[in-house]
Amino acid sequence: MNSTLQIVKKYPFSCLCILTIWIICLIPVPETRLKHVAFIDKWTHMVMYAGTCAVIWMEYHKNHRKAKHRSRLEISIKSLLWWGWLAPVLMSGVVELAQEYCTGGNRNGDWIDFAANATGATLTLCAGMLWVWFRARE
């Protein structure tokens, strides 16, 4: 419990984004005027996960600014690969399974949504790796 509180204090916006994703993905979706836009649902998934992963990367770097030494930078990259990319992608799969089996038919789990989520996370991974690379060159 204490470590969970420390994570929330250290990464408040990341936790808020993750909580928001869970809420949005488990409540029934109302009709919108944008339903005629091609792939609007997939674009939404990509933006949600790209934004969440970007927030995770930014908060991680804010909390680990002193990682200029090469070995610390390698640890930073490994941590970000796990927490800033793989963990959100895995969470995405769990969310899609929860939509399919835990919403009483209000939501559908969709593997294409999972692919859109992973694409958003991967785009942020690419941008984040460039950011780390440029940061290491300073």
BELMO-V635326 format. One record per backbone hydrogen bond with DSSP energy under -0.5 kcal/mol. CO is the residue of the C=O (numbers start at 1). NH is the residue of the N-H. E is the energy in kcal/mol with one decimal. If there is no record, write none. Layout:
BEGIN
co=CO nh=NH e=E
co=CO nh=NH e=E
END
This chain:
BEGIN
co=1 nh=5 e=-2.0
co=2 nh=6 e=-1.9
co=3 nh=7 e=-2.1
co=4 nh=8 e=-2.3
co=5 nh=9 e=-2.2
co=6 nh=10 e=-2.3
co=7 nh=11 e=-2.8
co=11 nh=15 e=-2.3
co=12 nh=16 e=-2.1
co=13 nh=17 e=-2.5
co=14 nh=18 e=-2.5
co=15 nh=19 e=-2.6
co=16 nh=20 e=-2.5
co=17 nh=21 e=-2.4
co=18 nh=22 e=-2.2
co=19 nh=23 e=-2.4
co=20 nh=24 e=-3.0
co=21 nh=25 e=-2.6
co=22 nh=26 e=-1.0
co=23 nh=26 e=-0.8
co=23 nh=27 e=-1.4
co=28 nh=30 e=-0.5
co=32 nh=35 e=-1.1
co=33 nh=36 e=-0.5
co=34 nh=37 e=-1.9
co=37 nh=40 e=-1.7
co=39 nh=43 e=-2.6
co=40 nh=44 e=-2.3
co=41 nh=45 e=-2.1
co=42 nh=46 e=-2.5
co=43 nh=47 e=-2.6
co=44 nh=48 e=-2.7
co=45 nh=49 e=-2.3
co=46 nh=50 e=-2.6
co=47 nh=51 e=-2.7
co=48 nh=52 e=-2.3
co=49 nh=53 e=-2.5
co=50 nh=54 e=-2.2
co=51 nh=55 e=-2.2
co=52 nh=56 e=-2.3
co=53 nh=57 e=-2.6
co=54 nh=58 e=-2.7
co=55 nh=59 e=-2.8
co=56 nh=60 e=-2.4
co=57 nh=61 e=-2.6
co=58 nh=62 e=-2.3
co=59 nh=63 e=-2.1
co=60 nh=64 e=-1.0
co=62 nh=65 e=-0.6
co=64 nh=67 e=-1.4
co=66 nh=68 e=-2.2
co=66 nh=69 e=-0.6
co=69 nh=73 e=-2.4
co=70 nh=74 e=-2.3
co=71 nh=75 e=-2.0
co=72 nh=76 e=-2.3
co=73 nh=77 e=-2.4
co=74 nh=78 e=-2.3
co=75 nh=79 e=-2.7
co=76 nh=80 e=-2.5
co=77 nh=81 e=-2.4
co=78 nh=82 e=-1.8
co=79 nh=83 e=-3.3
co=80 nh=84 e=-1.8
co=81 nh=86 e=-2.7
co=82 nh=87 e=-3.4
co=85 nh=89 e=-2.1
co=86 nh=90 e=-2.8
co=87 nh=91 e=-2.7
co=88 nh=92 e=-2.1
co=89 nh=93 e=-1.7
co=90 nh=94 e=-2.0
co=91 nh=95 e=-2.8
co=92 nh=96 e=-2.3
co=93 nh=97 e=-2.1
co=94 nh=98 e=-2.6
co=95 nh=99 e=-2.7
co=96 nh=100 e=-1.8
co=97 nh=101 e=-2.5
co=98 nh=102 e=-2.6
co=99 nh=103 e=-0.5
co=103 nh=106 e=-1.6
co=110 nh=114 e=-1.7
co=111 nh=115 e=-2.0
co=112 nh=116 e=-2.2
co=113 nh=117 e=-2.8
co=114 nh=118 e=-2.6
co=115 nh=119 e=-2.2
co=116 nh=120 e=-2.3
co=117 nh=121 e=-2.4
co=118 nh=122 e=-2.5
co=119 nh=123 e=-2.5
co=120 nh=124 e=-1.8
co=121 nh=125 e=-2.1
co=122 nh=126 e=-2.5
co=123 nh=127 e=-2.2
co=124 nh=128 e=-3.2
co=125 nh=129 e=-2.7
co=126 nh=130 e=-1.9
co=127 nh=131 e=-2.1
co=128 nh=132 e=-2.7
co=129 nh=133 e=-2.5
co=130 nh=134 e=-2.7
co=131 nh=135 e=-2.3
co=132 nh=136 e=-2.2
co=133 nh=137 e=-1.1
co=134 nh=138 e=-0.6
co=135 nh=138 e=-0.8
END
